Structures are given as structure tokens and as C-alpha cells.
């Protein structure tokens, strides 16, 4: 039944072609493919169905996709409700129920590597980037803008004088989120969040001299946390800082992909118009949604689209100097077009393609220049 309900739902959105259904319709609207949505429907059916036997009660698929559309677009709840002919209050309830249901399965989606084999796989992945050994995760914090709280307003002001929550994220080399801590206001320092998170205790117990995290200068140097030199004076320190920066770029890519996929977290469209506590819960659920590629039925090709779109947005390509070499900040590259990029909800100019080759030379992968391929 979830397949039939999803087809009807997409038809209500005005994007469903019965004769030729397209997978990208689900990904554009909900940031999840069809099989992942059905998987989550079955996983959350008990929590979302509730005990109501009312004939007008919203079905599980409608509750979940309504919440996903709000998270993916970052638009007002009333806009999402008008598209499905439901009220703004119903959209708010759908979002709350979906978030609470997903949080009950947090450990299923976001968890640290538990076995030596898993840690070895992550260490090998980081080592292939720039030769940095024994790294099991890249850590950093990002600010999620929120509206001005009515209580303790000054606590939520960050260094840029905006109101936000400061979210700590740990990821591996493939941008898989391993740990998240979203419960501190914007005024909290990154090091303070780390000291008061469960990750600090986990790494302290796990530290064996060959298992490290990698972080920026905002963190202190710890037996299990590698930070860069503040003022490098020798060539070896310069090489260390360079390898450190290239390896740590995984967390920056993760933040870029996360905020591009779930626009409610990006401040380009404004702040989150919800209570800070609910904003923290929504942020955790969005991080869980980052793992759609690791669901049993999810496709892996969308990772490439995410990485290409992120590279295109952040590379600041200068058309007047096409021979400029750029550092490769992702591990997979392929030709892209507007159709493949739209599957992930990104806008990439179709007249350019990224042609990249990876070289295991010294500490970095190089990327060849972007070249124009239409008409060539």
C-alpha cells in the first residue's frame, strides 16, 4: 500500500506521470528515493499511525512526505500545506510526529564504528586522501540560524551576532555522519561542546594511541584529537598542516551537502522559525537523512551528484583562467548534466562538465580544470 499511496501523493503534487514514473520526482521533492521512503514508512508506521481510527486521519505516507518536503525546501509550513490541501497546523503536527518518530531510531542511523574492521576501513579511507594515518573521524561545529528566542535570548547569540544553535558533527571520509550533538546554543564554543558531549567520553575510553580524530584550531590538542600547528616554522610542520587541512575537508563537504540537501538548515533562505529545542531535534533528523545512501535499497549515484554540485558551488571557477588547477575535494567524479544534478535538488550549469582524475601522488588528489564540452 505505501507504493500506491506514494503514487497518489506525487500525482497530487502535480509531478507524477503514471505512464512514465521517474525516480527523480521523489528525490527532488523529498531528498529520498522511492525505496527509501517506503522503507521509512514501514519503519515508522507504528509511531506515525497512532491510535486514531478517525476516517479523516492522515495516512502515514502523507505525514512523512509532508515533513520531508518542509525539511527539504525550507519553505513555510503553510506553503507545503496548501499544496496538499491541509492546514498549517496539520503540517506542524506532521513535522513534530515525524521528527519524534525518527529520533527513536537515532542509533540505527548515526553511530560510531564499533568493530576493529569498521575502524580499519575508515582509517584506510582517510589515509588515501592525504596520507594521514589512524584517523577515524573529522570533527567540527556548524551554526544553524533560528529566530530570536523568547527566553535567554543572549545565550543564543553567536560570534556574528546572529541567533543560532551550535551543532557538533563527526563524519568519516565518505561524509557518513558518525556522531552528532545538537543541544547547545550559538554562544557555546566548539571546545566546550566537545568536552560536554558523549563523544569525548567515547574517545577517551577508545584511545589506544592509534585511533585519532582530526579537528581545526578551535579544538585543543588531545591524545585522541589531532589539530594543526598554529605557527608552523619548519617544512615538516607545513606538510603536516597541509595534509591535515586536506584530510579535514571531509567535514566541510559534509556540512555543504547537508545544508544543500535540507534547505531548512541553510541560512540563505532565512532562519528556522521554530523553538530552539525543536530546531535541535530537526537538525538531528536531517543528519539522519544524510544516510539515505546507506539504506538497504538506496542508490549510490546520488553521492556523486552531491559532491559534484558542492564542488561546483564552492570552487569559485574563473572562466577567464580555465587552466587554473583546483584541489579535488571529493573522491568520486563523473560527467554531470542538468538532469542528473536535479535528482539531488541542485542547479548545475549544463554547459560544463567536471572531468577529474585521481592521482595517488604524495598527499593529495589533483583535479584537472573544468572544461566546456558543448560544441567541442
SVG drawing of the C-alpha trace seen along z (x, -y; Angstrom):
<svg xmlns="http://www.w3.org/2000/svg" viewBox="-14 -41 76 47">
<polyline fill="none" stroke="black" stroke-width="0.4" points="0.0,0.0 2.8,-2.6 3.7,-2.4 0.1,-3.2 -0.2,-6.0 3.1,-7.5 1.9,-7.4 -1.3,-9.2 0.7,-11.7 3.1,-12.6 0.1,-13.0 -1.4,-15.4 1.8,-17.4 1.3,-17.6 4.6,-15.8 3.6,-12.1 3.5,-10.6 1.6,-7.3 2.8,-6.2 6.4,-7.0 7.2,-7.4 10.6,-8.9 12.7,-8.3 13.9,-11.9 10.4,-13.1 10.8,-11.7 14.4,-12.9 13.6,-16.4 10.6,-16.8 11.7,-14.7 15.5,-14.2 14.9,-10.4 14.3,-7.9 11.1,-5.9 12.5,-2.8 14.0,-4.7 10.6,-6.4 8.8,-3.1 11.5,-1.7 10.9,-4.6 7.2,-4.2 7.4,-0.7 9.9,-1.6 7.9,-4.4 4.4,-3.1 3.7,-2.2 4.8,-5.6 3.1,-7.7 -0.2,-5.8 -1.1,-6.4 -4.3,-5.1 -6.8,-7.2 -9.5,-5.4 -10.9,-8.6 -11.8,-8.2 -10.2,-11.5 -6.9,-10.8 -3.8,-11.5 -2.1,-8.3 1.5,-7.6 2.9,-8.3 1.3,-11.7 2.6,-12.6 6.1,-11.6 6.4,-13.1 4.8,-16.4 7.5,-16.6 10.3,-15.7 9.1,-18.4 9.3,-21.0 12.8,-19.9 14.0,-19.7 12.6,-23.0 12.9,-25.1 9.7,-26.9 6.9,-28.0 4.6,-25.2 1.6,-27.0 3.1,-26.7 3.6,-22.9 0.1,-22.6 -1.6,-24.4 0.0,-22.1 -1.7,-19.1 -4.8,-20.9 -4.1,-20.5 -3.8,-23.3 -0.6,-24.8 -1.4,-23.2 -1.6,-19.8 1.8,-20.3 3.2,-21.3 1.8,-18.2 3.2,-16.0 6.6,-17.5 6.6,-17.0 5.4,-13.4 7.9,-12.6 10.8,-14.1 9.9,-12.3 9.5,-9.0 12.8,-9.4 14.6,-10.3 13.6,-6.9 15.8,-5.3 18.8,-7.6 21.3,-4.9 20.2,-2.9 21.3,-5.6 24.0,-7.6 26.6,-5.6 30.3,-5.3 32.3,-2.5 32.1,0.4 34.3,3.1 38.0,3.0 37.1,3.8 34.9,0.7 37.6,-1.5 40.2,0.0 38.0,-0.8 37.6,-4.4 41.3,-4.8 42.2,-3.4 39.7,-5.8 41.3,-8.9 44.8,-7.7 44.1,-7.5 43.2,-11.2 46.4,-12.7 48.4,-10.0 47.2,-11.0 47.2,-7.8 44.9,-6.4 42.0,-8.9 38.6,-7.6 36.6,-10.8 36.7,-14.6 35.0,-16.8 33.7,-20.4 30.8,-22.5 28.3,-24.5 25.8,-27.1 22.1,-26.7 20.2,-30.0 17.0,-30.3 14.5,-33.0 15.0,-35.2 14.1,-33.0 11.8,-34.5 13.8,-33.1 17.6,-33.5 17.9,-35.4 21.5,-36.5 22.7,-32.9 21.8,-32.0 23.8,-34.9 26.9,-33.6 30.1,-35.4 28.4,-37.0 25.6,-38.4 23.0,-36.1 20.8,-33.7 21.7,-30.1 22.4,-26.7 25.9,-25.3 25.9,-21.7 28.8,-19.3 29.2,-16.7 31.7,-13.9 32.0,-12.3 34.1,-9.7 35.9,-10.0 32.7,-9.3 30.7,-12.1 28.8,-9.5 27.8,-11.1 29.0,-9.1 28.1,-11.4 26.0,-14.5 25.5,-16.8 22.7,-19.4 21.8,-20.8 24.0,-23.8 23.2,-27.5 25.2,-29.6 27.3,-31.2 28.9,-27.9 32.5,-27.3 33.4,-24.3 35.8,-23.0 33.2,-23.4 30.7,-21.4 33.2,-18.6 34.1,-18.4 30.5,-18.1 29.4,-15.6 29.3,-11.9 31.9,-11.8 34.6,-13.0 33.9,-10.1 33.8,-7.6 37.1,-8.6 38.8,-8.8 37.8,-5.2 38.7,-4.2 42.1,-6.0 44.8,-3.4 47.5,-5.5 46.5,-4.7 42.9,-6.0 42.5,-9.7 40.0,-12.4 41.0,-15.4 39.8,-18.9 40.6,-22.6 42.3,-25.2 39.2,-25.7 39.9,-22.4 42.7,-21.7 45.4,-19.1 44.4,-15.8 45.8,-12.3 43.0,-11.3 42.5,-14.7 44.9,-16.0 45.0,-19.7 47.2,-21.9 50.2,-23.9 49.3,-27.5 52.5,-28.9 54.5,-26.3 58.2,-27.1 59.6,-24.0 58.9,-22.3 57.7,-19.2 55.1,-21.3 54.0,-22.9 53.5,-19.5 51.6,-18.3 49.3,-21.3 48.7,-20.8 47.8,-17.1 45.7,-18.0 43.7,-20.5 43.1,-18.2 42.0,-15.4 39.8,-17.6 37.9,-18.8 35.6,-15.8 33.7,-17.6 33.4,-20.8 31.9,-18.7 29.5,-17.1 28.2,-20.4 27.9,-21.7 26.0,-18.6 23.8,-18.6 22.7,-22.2 22.2,-21.9 20.1,-18.8 18.0,-20.1 17.5,-23.8 15.8,-24.4 19.3,-24.3 20.8,-26.8 20.5,-30.5 20.3,-31.6 16.5,-31.3 16.3,-32.7 16.3,-31.2 14.3,-28.3 11.0,-29.7 10.6,-27.2 11.6,-26.8 15.3,-26.2 14.6,-22.7 12.6,-21.7 15.3,-23.1 17.8,-20.8 15.6,-17.8 15.0,-18.8 18.8,-19.1 19.4,-15.6 16.8,-14.2 18.3,-15.9 21.6,-14.4 19.9,-11.0 18.5,-11.8 22.1,-12.2 22.4,-8.5 19.8,-7.7 22.7,-6.4 23.3,-3.7 19.7,-2.4 19.3,1.1 17.6,0.0 19.2,-3.4 21.3,-4.2 24.8,-5.3 24.9,-7.5 23.4,-10.5 26.5,-10.8 28.4,-11.7 25.8,-14.3 26.0,-15.8 29.8,-16.0 29.9,-17.5 27.3,-20.1 29.1,-21.0 32.4,-21.3 30.8,-23.5 29.3,-25.9 32.5,-26.2 35.3,-26.1 34.8,-29.7 35.6,-28.7 37.0,-31.5 36.1,-31.2 38.8,-33.6 41.5,-31.3 40.4,-27.8 43.8,-26.3 43.8,-27.0 44.3,-23.8 42.0,-23.2 42.3,-20.8 40.0,-17.8 37.8,-17.9 35.8,-14.8 36.6,-11.2 34.2,-10.5 33.8,-12.5 31.8,-11.9 30.3,-13.9 27.1,-15.7 24.2,-17.3 21.2,-19.2 19.1,-16.0 21.4,-14.1 22.0,-17.1 18.3,-17.8 17.9,-14.4 19.5,-15.8 17.8,-19.2 20.8,-21.1 21.3,-23.6 24.4,-23.0 25.0,-24.7 24.6,-22.0 27.2,-23.6 30.1,-22.5 31.2,-19.1 33.7,-18.1 36.5,-15.9 38.6,-14.6 41.3,-12.0 42.7,-10.9 46.4,-10.6 47.9,-8.9 50.8,-11.3 52.3,-12.5 49.5,-13.7 46.6,-14.9 44.4,-14.1 44.5,-16.7 41.7,-17.7 42.1,-18.8 40.5,-22.0 36.8,-22.3 36.3,-22.3 33.5,-23.3 32.2,-20.3 29.3,-21.5 30.4,-22.4 33.8,-20.7"/>
</svg>
